[in-house]
């Protein structure tokens, strides 16, 4: 008996898909590890099932849009970052540069909107904002509705539209394939994008738009799109070595220069001394103090404890950053030599960065999914499931994920990468 006949018709898989995502996004809390694991697993089982056996372009659209719209009626369930988004947007709404004051300093201004109660909702009240000005523009738009659910709803509308646009771009880049379904229905994309309002969804749209314009030899427009991607999250700057090597000098110059001009223009409205000082300080803290769900870094940190007797993140974080930039540049040269696609080198650059990072939240890896689909690698889809296990460490006392969950996540990930590289190795020699 075939698996398709054994597990039943499409409505059952659709119900499992929608029901498990709704449970994750609106009912369960982060301390319910068993419930989370059950719903994570169910959503991904249904996702694989639908994309493999029940795929139709119409059903993908209806299901993907429908389940996202169902998430609008409640606040994000897994992340409280949206409180900082609303805080920053409210500052702009009151004529205050969000880069000019720390939240703790703002709360001293005696403005009701920035009361101690509102300050207590922030998870980073001691740090300057690290969100680029393009993000701040959307945060400002969201504050035209006073209720948090209304503000979040505005942000979700933009992220829903970018998911739809990204899916259309993916279909244009790889027509006559089912890759758009594997992207649009990915559960992690749904609950971390529209669900938890993380702006990786917007980065993906601008990045795919960049690749689309490059495929049409429109490098000026590609530079504009890449600049907006950087203005949303700074991470796409990692693609600079690849975009320098993969095209003729004139094309690369146009692409890079326009991107930097666009980034500079987005920075100008909020340019201040505090922008550079405060944001730099926060980024420095990120690399030298924050640790979450890392892989290679945790191995080196353990060696540091063994030899030094203390956590060496203060020196190890920056060193690994420098090594990462070197390896990204070297990889871009080698992959160009072996005539690999631009999507492959972008995937390599971002994967290496994440594997060497000190902090990997689940939504960070969303950008890997379309890059993997475009370049023929499926490990980002697998990682989008296993990275969700990092949520299992939350409880009333704080966060302490069992080590074996992290080991399981990365053993599966490295195994998947190894298998795929082995299959493709013959093309490199």
Buried (B, 14 or more C-beta within 10 A) or exposed (E): EEEBEEBEEBEEBBEBBBBBBBBBBBEBEBBBBEBBBBBBEBBBBBBBBBBBEBBEEEBBBEBBBEBBEBBBEBBBBBBBBBBBBBBBBBBBBEEBBBBBBBBEEBBEEEBEBBEEEBBEBBEBBEBBBBBBBBBBBBBBBBBEBEEBEEBBBBBBBBBBEBBBBBBBBBBBBBEEEBBBBBBBBBBBBBBBBBBBBBBBBBBBBBBBBBBBBBEEEBBEBBBBBBBBBBBBBBBBEBBBBBBBBBBEEEBBBBBBEBBBEBBEEBBEEBEEEBBEEBBEBBBEBBBBEBBBBBBBBBEBBEEBEEEEEEEBBEEBBEEBBEEBBEBBBEBBEBBBEEEBBBBBBBBBBBBBBBBBBBBBBBBBBBBBBBBBBBBBBBBBBBBBBBBBBBBBBBEEEEEEBEEEBBEEBBEBBEEBBEEBEEEBEEEEE
